Amino acid sequence: MFEYAPAPESRDIVDIRPSYGLFINGEWVDSLGDERDKTVNPATEEVLSEFALAAGADVDRAVSAARKAYESVWGRLPGRERAKYLFRIARIIQERARELAVLESLDNGKPIRESRDVDLPLVAAHFFYYAGWADKLSYAGLARRTPDGGFADPRPLGVAAQVIPWNFPLLMLAWKIAPALACGNTVVLKPAETTPLTALAFAEICRQADLPPGVVNIVTGAGATGQALVSHPDVNKVAFTGSTEVGRQIARSVAGTGKKLTLELGGKAANIVFDDAALDQAVEGIVNGIFFNQGHVCCAGSRLLVQESIEEELLAALKRRLATLRLGDPLDKNTDIGAINSAAQLDRIRTLSEAGEQEGAERWSPPCPLPDKGFWFPPTLFTGVAQSHRIAREEIFGPVLSVLTFRTPAEAVEKANNTPYGLSAGVWTEKGSRILWMADKLRAGVVWANTFNRFDPASPFGGYKESGYGREGGRHGLEAYLDV
């Protein structure tokens, strides 16, 4: 083993204000309430900035601004004109990609290599992709039935309320805002309270792109702000990505209101490795499936189902690979595992890992010194896991892998589907027929074959059961923001 010299990315390229207000109607405004909160760097616990907790009156202002912009400007604008703004936003994101990647890693704790090479290219790609759809909605196969029994072009819904999580702050923003704007809707977005900085930077990008005032509004806050936003009577569409528990609350709050709703919630994905799989390739896919972004991924492959005949060989190779992962400074380009996003999330990961040991599973982590400051958890795997164990049933949302075994494809399907979730799955085998058979049987919105965690703006994403409903991405992602 050789040592990697530090290769830190400079944080001097980002300019973080000491305090932020709300972005409403194209302007920075003070909150009408008095509450404020701080966002911290999870790798150092350093306070990065403080921000307003939007009050109910602030949400009213933001929704009113979005409604006015929709009725007077954006909803009337031809698709080809909306596309120009989306293309402009995409190009600005590309131009500022380095700055935004550093900001994301500072605020979220993920390695700069992931922010730079995965998040930011996908953010720009989503705006480019939906810019291309803006003037082609008539050809999306989403015609609207008219009162006389005929069909007409789909039309926008109006004002979209969007609430996004902390694991992919800027990417989830792009998944929500790009299709909404392409379809002619206006937006009020609430970022997660632990990661507001890239959403606030996006507000500046909207101004830089000369987006008409009120088309995009950013209100920061915690759960009360999100609740006020999704329950606002003048909102036509609600989009939420986050925990299943909060998703249930939102579904209850909008029931009977006529609001269109999409939910992208939790997951407990099975990553299934057959005895004919390319072993080294599968090991890389397993590592990417669960340790990418510290396991803060709703579609993470947190359950490894390995065929009994190769369990010993696969686990030996996997442990060798985990021993090479580098945990540390998220701004170091050599880092593989960054910081856990918050103290609260670290407590949950620790609690569930302790439950795994108490229930009889065997815990293993590579030698991994943890920094003295910040929120850290080593890459961890559990063997001897039963399907009844909490670590096999509950979403840990951290760098923790549960290993189970199977003998036949039918048993693999039964175990993979034995979960209340249904967001994603992975299959590793050299047989194309087996891949297609498994994909047909697995109750998961996305099934990866001989890869994992691959995303494309042209491909829809979403789940079954307690993983939510509706799709984001692709042509399917347009339907959520149109009256069809």
C-alpha positions in Angstrom: 0.0 0.0 0.0 1.2 3.5 -0.8 0.1 6.7 0.8 -1.8 9.4 -1.1 -0.5 12.9 -0.6 -3.2 15.4 0.3 -4.9 16.9 -2.7 -7.3 19.5 -1.3 -9.7 21.6 -3.3 -9.6 25.2 -2.4 -12.6 26.6 -0.4 -11.5 30.1 -1.3 -13.5 29.9 -4.6 -16.8 30.0 -2.7 -18.2 33.2 -1.1 -20.5 32.3 1.7 -22.5 35.1 3.3 -22.6 35.2 7.1 -26.4 35.4 6.9 -29.1 34.7 4.3 -32.7 35.9 4.0 -35.4 34.4 1.7 -35.5 34.6 -2.1 -39.0 35.8 -3.0 -40.1 37.5 -6.3 -36.6 37.7 -7.6 -35.3 39.6 -4.5 -33.6 38.8 -1.2 -36.0 39.7 1.6 -35.9 39.4 5.3 -38.2 36.9 7.0 -41.3 38.3 8.7 -40.5 36.0 11.6 -37.7 36.2 14.1 -36.3 32.6 14.0 -33.0 31.8 12.4 -30.9 28.7 12.3 -27.3 27.8 11.4 -25.8 25.4 8.9 -22.6 23.7 9.8 -19.8 21.9 8.0 -20.3 18.2 9.1 -16.7 17.4 8.7 -15.5 20.1 11.2 -18.7 21.3 13.0 -17.7 24.8 11.8 -20.7 27.2 11.4 -20.9 28.2 7.8 -23.7 30.6 7.8 -27.1 31.4 9.4 -30.4 31.5 7.5 -34.0 32.5 8.1 -36.7 30.0 9.2 -39.6 31.1 7.0 -42.8 31.8 8.8 -46.3 31.1 7.5 -46.5 34.7 6.3 -43.3 34.3 4.3 -44.7 31.2 2.6 -47.8 33.2 1.7 -45.6 35.9 0.1 -43.7 33.3 -1.9 -46.8 31.5 -3.1 -48.4 34.8 -4.0 -45.3 35.8 -6.0 -45.3 32.4 -7.8 -49.0 32.8 -8.6 -48.6 36.2 -10.0 -45.6 35.2 -12.1 -47.5 32.1 -13.4 -50.6 34.1 -14.5 -48.9 37.2 -15.9 -45.6 35.8 -17.4 -44.4 32.2 -17.2 -47.7 30.4 -17.9 -48.2 32.5 -21.0 -44.7 32.2 -22.3 -44.2 29.9 -25.4 -42.2 26.8 -24.7 -39.4 27.9 -27.0 -38.9 31.0 -24.8 -39.0 29.0 -21.5 -36.4 26.7 -23.0 -34.0 29.7 -23.5 -34.0 30.4 -19.8 -33.5 26.7 -18.9 -30.6 26.5 -21.4 -29.1 29.6 -19.9 -29.4 28.2 -16.3 -27.7 25.0 -17.4 -24.8 26.8 -19.0 -24.3 29.0 -15.9 -24.3 25.8 -13.7 -21.6 24.4 -15.9 -19.6 27.6 -15.7 -19.9 27.7 -11.9 -19.6 23.9 -11.4 -16.4 24.0 -9.4 -17.7 26.6 -7.0 -21.0 24.8 -6.6 -19.2 21.4 -6.0 -17.1 22.9 -3.2 -20.1 24.5 -1.6 -22.0 21.2 -1.7 -19.2 19.3 -0.1 -18.8 21.9 2.6 -22.4 22.0 3.5 -23.3 18.3 3.0 -20.0 16.4 3.9 -19.8 14.4 0.7 -16.4 13.9 -1.0 -15.6 16.6 -3.6 -14.9 13.9 -6.1 -18.6 12.9 -6.0 -19.9 16.5 -6.0 -17.6 17.4 -8.9 -17.9 14.3 -11.1 -21.4 13.1 -10.3 -23.7 15.7 -8.8 -22.8 18.8 -10.9 -22.8 17.1 -14.3 -26.2 15.6 -13.6 -27.6 18.9 -12.4 -26.6 20.7 -15.6 -27.8 17.7 -17.7 -31.3 17.8 -16.2 -31.7 21.5 -17.1 -30.4 20.8 -20.6 -32.7 17.8 -21.0 -35.9 19.5 -19.9 -35.0 22.7 -21.8 -35.2 20.4 -24.9 -38.7 19.3 -23.9 -40.1 22.8 -23.2 -41.3 23.4 -26.8 -42.2 19.8 -27.5 -44.9 19.0 -24.9 -47.5 18.5 -27.7 -45.4 15.5 -28.8 -44.9 13.9 -25.3 -48.0 11.7 -25.6 -49.6 13.5 -22.7 -52.7 14.9 -24.4 -55.5 16.4 -22.2 -59.1 15.3 -22.6 -61.5 18.2 -23.3 -65.2 18.5 -22.2 -66.4 17.7 -25.7 -64.6 14.3 -25.6 -61.7 15.4 -27.8 -58.0 16.0 -26.9 -55.9 19.1 -26.5 -52.3 19.9 -25.7 -51.3 19.4 -22.0 -51.2 22.6 -19.9 -49.3 23.5 -16.8 -50.8 23.1 -13.3 -49.8 26.4 -11.8 -47.8 26.8 -8.6 -45.6 23.8 -7.5 -44.5 23.4 -3.9 -41.3 21.4 -3.7 -39.5 20.1 -0.6 -36.1 18.4 -1.1 -33.8 16.4 1.2 -30.2 16.9 2.4 -28.4 14.0 0.7 -28.3 15.5 -2.9 -29.3 19.1 -2.3 -28.6 20.6 -5.7 -29.3 17.5 -7.7 -32.8 17.1 -6.1 -33.4 20.8 -6.8 -32.7 20.1 -10.5 -34.9 17.0 -10.5 -37.8 19.2 -9.2 -37.3 22.6 -10.8 -36.2 21.7 -14.3 -39.4 19.8 -15.4 -41.7 22.2 -13.5 -40.3 25.2 -15.4 -40.2 23.4 -18.7 -43.9 22.6 -18.4 -44.8 26.3 -17.6 -45.3 26.1 -13.8 -43.7 28.4 -11.2 -42.0 27.1 -8.1 -41.7 27.6 -4.4 -38.9 25.4 -3.1 -37.8 24.5 0.5 -34.4 23.0 0.9 -33.4 20.8 3.8 -32.5 22.8 7.0 -29.0 21.2 7.2 -28.1 21.9 3.6 -29.5 25.2 2.3 -26.5 26.8 0.7 -26.6 25.4 -2.8 -30.3 26.2 -3.1 -29.5 29.8 -2.1 -26.7 29.9 -4.6 -29.2 28.7 -7.2 -31.3 31.7 -6.4 -28.4 33.9 -7.5 -28.1 31.8 -10.7 -31.8 32.5 -11.4 -31.0 36.2 -11.2 -27.9 35.8 -13.3 -30.0 34.1 -16.0 -32.6 37.0 -15.8 -35.4 34.6 -14.9 -38.6 36.6 -14.5 -39.2 37.5 -10.8 -41.4 35.1 -9.0 -40.8 32.1 -11.3 -38.5 30.5 -8.7 -38.8 31.3 -5.0 -36.6 29.7 -2.3 -37.8 29.7 1.3 -35.5 28.1 4.0 -36.8 26.5 7.1 -37.5 23.3 9.0 -40.5 21.0 9.2 -43.0 23.8 10.0 -42.0 25.7 6.9 -42.4 22.6 4.7 -45.8 21.9 6.3 -47.0 25.4 5.7 -45.9 25.2 2.0 -47.4 21.8 1.1 -50.7 22.7 2.8 -51.0 26.2 1.3 -54.4 26.4 -0.4 -53.0 28.2 -3.5 -50.5 25.5 -4.4 -51.5 23.2 -7.3 -48.7 20.6 -7.1 -46.6 19.1 -4.3 -43.4 17.2 -4.9 -41.5 15.7 -2.0 -38.3 13.7 -1.6 -37.5 12.4 1.9 -38.5 10.0 4.6 -41.5 7.7 4.3 -42.9 8.9 7.6 -43.0 12.5 6.4 -44.3 11.4 3.0 -47.3 9.8 4.7 -48.0 13.0 6.6 -47.9 15.0 3.3 -50.2 12.5 1.6 -52.7 12.9 4.4 -52.5 16.7 4.3 -53.2 17.0 0.5 -55.9 14.2 0.3 -59.1 15.7 -1.1 -57.5 19.0 -2.0 -57.2 18.3 -5.7 -53.4 19.0 -5.5 -51.3 16.7 -7.7 -48.7 14.8 -5.6 -45.5 12.9 -6.2 -43.5 11.3 -3.5 -40.0 9.8 -3.7 -39.4 8.2 -0.3 -37.2 5.6 1.4 -35.6 2.4 0.1 -33.9 -0.8 1.2 -32.5 -2.1 -2.0 -31.3 -5.6 -2.7 -28.0 -6.0 -4.6 -28.1 -9.6 -5.8 -24.9 -11.4 -6.8 -25.1 -14.7 -8.6 -22.3 -17.3 -8.7 -21.5 -16.5 -12.4 -21.0 -12.8 -11.9 -17.7 -11.1 -12.6 -16.5 -11.0 -9.1 -14.2 -7.9 -9.2 -16.9 -6.0 -11.1 -19.5 -7.0 -8.6 -17.3 -5.9 -5.7 -16.9 -2.4 -7.2 -20.7 -2.3 -7.7 -21.4 -3.3 -4.2 -19.0 -0.6 -2.9 -20.6 2.0 -5.1 -24.0 0.8 -4.2 -23.8 1.4 -0.5 -20.7 3.6 0.3 -21.3 6.2 -2.4 -22.3 9.5 -0.6 -21.7 7.7 2.8 -24.8 5.6 2.1 -27.0 8.7 2.2 -28.8 7.4 -0.9 -32.5 6.4 -0.9 -31.8 3.8 -3.6 -28.6 2.5 -1.9 -27.9 -1.2 -2.2 -28.0 -1.7 1.6 -28.9 -5.4 1.4 -26.4 -7.7 -0.3 -27.9 -11.0 -1.4 -25.1 -13.3 -2.4 -25.4 -16.9 -3.7 -24.2 -19.3 -1.1 -21.6 -21.0 -3.2 -19.5 -17.8 -3.6 -20.2 -16.1 -0.2 -16.8 -16.7 1.3 -14.9 -15.7 -1.9 -17.0 -12.5 -2.4 -16.7 -11.4 1.2 -13.0 -11.8 1.2 -12.7 -9.7 -1.9 -15.1 -7.1 -0.5 -13.2 -6.8 2.7 -9.9 -6.3 0.9 -11.6 -3.6 -1.2 -13.0 -1.8 1.9 -9.6 -1.7 3.5 -8.5 0.6 0.6 -11.2 3.2 1.1 -10.0 6.5 2.4 -12.2 8.3 4.9 -11.5 12.0 5.7 -11.6 15.6 4.5 -14.5 15.9 2.0 -12.5 18.6 0.1 -9.5 16.2 -0.4 -9.8 14.7 -4.0 -8.5 11.4 -2.6 -11.3 10.9 -0.2 -13.8 8.1 -0.7 -15.9 8.4 2.4 -16.9 11.8 3.7 -18.7 13.0 6.8 -22.2 12.0 8.0 -24.5 14.9 7.3 -25.6 15.7 10.9 -25.3 14.6 14.5 -28.9 13.4 14.4 -28.2 11.1 11.4 -25.0 9.8 13.0 -27.0 8.8 16.1 -29.5 6.9 14.0 -26.7 5.0 12.2 -25.1 4.1 15.5 -28.4 3.0 17.0 -29.3 0.7 14.2 -25.7 -0.7 14.0 -25.8 -1.5 17.8 -29.2 -3.2 17.2 -27.6 -5.4 14.5 -25.0 -6.6 17.0 -27.6 -7.1 19.8 -29.7 -9.2 17.4 -26.7 -11.5 16.6 -25.2 -10.3 13.4 -21.5 -10.1 13.1 -20.1 -6.6 12.6 -16.9 -5.8 10.6 -15.1 -2.5 9.6 -11.7 -2.0 8.2 -9.0 -0.3 10.3 -10.3 3.3 10.0 -9.1 6.1 12.2 -11.8 8.7 12.6 -11.1 12.5 12.8 -11.6 14.0 16.2 -14.1 16.7 15.1 -17.1 16.3 12.9 -19.6 13.5 12.3 -18.0 10.2 11.1 -18.9 6.6 10.7 -16.6 3.9 9.2 -17.7 1.7 6.3 -19.3 -1.3 8.0 -20.7 -4.6 6.9 -22.8 -7.2 8.9 -22.8 -10.9 8.2 -25.0 -13.6 9.7 -28.0 -11.3 9.1 -31.5 -12.6 9.2 -34.5 -11.1 7.4 -36.1 -10.3 10.8 -33.2 -8.1 11.9 -33.7 -4.4 12.0 -30.6 -3.7 9.9 -32.3 -5.9 7.1 -35.7 -4.2 7.4 -35.1 -0.5 8.3 -33.5 2.2 6.2 -30.2 3.1 7.9 -29.2 5.8 5.4 -25.5 5.4 6.2 -22.4 3.3 5.2 -23.8 0.0 6.6 -24.2 -3.1 4.5 -26.2 -6.2 5.5 -25.2 -9.5 3.9 -27.7 -12.3 3.4 -27.5 -15.4 1.2 -29.7 -17.4 -1.2 -29.5 -20.6 -3.2 -31.9 -20.2 -6.1 -33.1 -17.3 -8.2 -36.6 -17.8 -6.8 -35.3 -17.5 -3.3 -33.3 -14.3 -4.2 -36.5 -12.8 -5.6 -38.5 -13.7 -2.5 -35.9 -12.2 -0.1 -35.4 -9.1 -2.3 -39.1 -8.4 -2.3 -39.5 -9.1 1.4 -39.5 -5.4 2.3 -42.1 -2.6 2.5 -40.0 -0.6 0.1 -39.6 -0.9 -3.7 -37.3 1.8 -5.0 -34.4 0.0 -6.6 -32.4 -3.3 -7.0 -29.3 -4.6 -8.6 -28.6 -7.9 -10.4 -25.1 -9.3 -11.1 -24.9 -12.2 -13.6 -23.5 -13.0 -17.0 -26.8 -14.4 -18.2 -29.0 -11.9 -20.0 -32.0 -14.1 -19.7 -31.6 -14.3 -16.0 -31.3 -10.4 -15.8 -34.6 -10.0 -17.7 -36.4 -12.7 -15.6 -35.2 -11.1 -12.4 -36.1 -7.6 -13.5 -39.6 -8.8 -14.3 -40.0 -10.4 -10.8 -38.4 -7.7 -8.7 -40.9 -5.1 -7.3 -38.5 -2.1 -7.7 -38.9 1.0 -9.7 -35.3 0.8 -11.0 -33.3 -2.4 -11.6 -29.7 -2.1 -12.5 -27.9 -4.9 -14.3 -24.2 -5.4 -13.7 -23.9 -1.8 -12.4 -25.4 0.3 -9.6 -26.3 3.9 -8.9 -26.3 5.0 -12.6 -28.6 7.9 -13.5 -29.6 9.7 -16.6 -32.0 12.6 -17.0 -33.8 10.7 -19.8 -34.6 7.8 -17.6 -37.5 7.9 -15.1 -36.9 7.2 -11.4 -39.3 6.3 -8.7 -40.7 3.4 -6.6 -43.4 1.1 -5.5 -45.1 0.6 -2.1 -43.6 2.7 0.7 -41.0 4.1 -1.6 -43.6 6.5 -3.0 -45.4 7.1 -6.3 -44.9 9.1 -9.4 -41.8 9.3 -11.5 -39.0 11.9 -11.9 -36.8 12.2 -14.9 -37.5 11.3 -18.6 -40.7 12.0 -20.5 -42.5 10.4 -17.5 -41.3 13.3 -15.3 -43.3 15.8 -17.4 -46.6 14.2 -16.5 -46.3 15.2 -12.8 -46.3 18.9 -13.8 -49.0 18.9 -16.5 -52.8 18.7 -16.6 -53.3 15.6 -18.7 
